[in-house]
Amino acid sequence: MVLAPNTTSLDVLVREIETIATEQLKSGGVVLTTSFSKEDQILTWAVMQGGADVEVVSLDTGYLFPATRQTWEATQLHFGREIRALRPNEAEVVSLDGLERIYQNVEGRKQCCSVRKIQPLRAALAGKGAWLTGLRRAHSPNRAAMERRERDAAWGILKFHPLLEWDDQMLDSAVASTGVPVNPLHSMGYPSIGCAPCTRPVLPHEDPRAGRWWWESSSKECGLHRG
């Protein structure tokens, strides 16, 4: 049974993260990747609240929305802690030769994701024991079969998804309760926010991930998580 997002369930979340951080101390530690989504803000809150030994990082792809950068700054001020930026290799970025190819085919788009997201994150996760994420089953069918703790063979790391079974109401309640900064794009029709060239608002009848890479028919994943 999943608890409602009241004080008790938030306390449980804090303890869960403290537990996995302690478990992984001898294995290299835990990394939380944040895109400053509502989910990631709640996880960041839980890390800070309990003082868990978790490194918090974010991918600075070079194409973040200005609103996302503002949320990044607001989050650092809110928690009084710097969130380390993971940036792509400049030579690799130059090799992409612009953005045109991302709209031409899925492989071209994935190459861009690889340079701007996958490679910087692989470097950050090297030698780490676990990766903490804000994935939820409600995001997409791709994530419905995930487990709260799972070994990702492609990354060679334990992934922990403590919010996996949370629904939108639970998430919004937790956001209101904790007072974490919220990306203003969420109130403008962006339930899922990625790079600016690759994200649009969604219509009320559309899937939450419909605004990501909307010009292609794919699993709507960039390669960070299995599609």
C-alpha positions, 0 to 999 in steps of 0.5 A: 500500500502506498502512503498518502503524501502526508508528514508520515510518508515524507518521513518514510521517504527521508528514511528510505534515502538515508538507508540506501545512502548508508548501504552504498557508502562502501560501494562508492555512494549515491548520486541523485540526478535532478532536472528540477522536475517536481519529483526531483525537487521532492527527492532533493528536499528529502536528501537535504532534510535527512542529511543523507550522503548523496551527491546531487547533480544536473545535466547542463546540456546547453539547451535548457529553458531559461525557466529551468535555469531560474529554477536551478538557481532558486533551488540552490538558494532554497537549500543553500547548496550548490548542485553540480553541473554536468556539461558535455565535451565541447569537441563532441558538441562541435561534432554534432554540427548543429541541431538539424539532425535531431529532426531528421531521424531518431538516431540523429536525435539520440546522438545529440542526447548521447553527447549532451546527456549520456556521456557526461552522466556516465562520467559522473556515475563512474565508481558510484554504487547507486543512482537515485531517480524521480521516475514514476510509473505514471509517466509512461508505459515504458516505466510501468514495469520498473521496480523500486530497486533494480540493477540497470545492466546498461549502466552497471549500477543499482537504480532506486526509484522511491516515487515510482508508485506516486500519482500526480495528486500525491506529488502535488500534495508533497510539493505544496507541503514542502514548499520546494521551488517549482519550474513555472513551465509546469503551469504552462502545459509542460508536464515533462521538461527537457531541452528547449528544442525538444519540448513543447506543451501538451494538450489536455487529452495528450500523454504527459510525455507527448511533448518530448520529441513530438515530431517522432514516433519512438519510446520517448526516452533519451537513453538515460532510462530504458524505453 
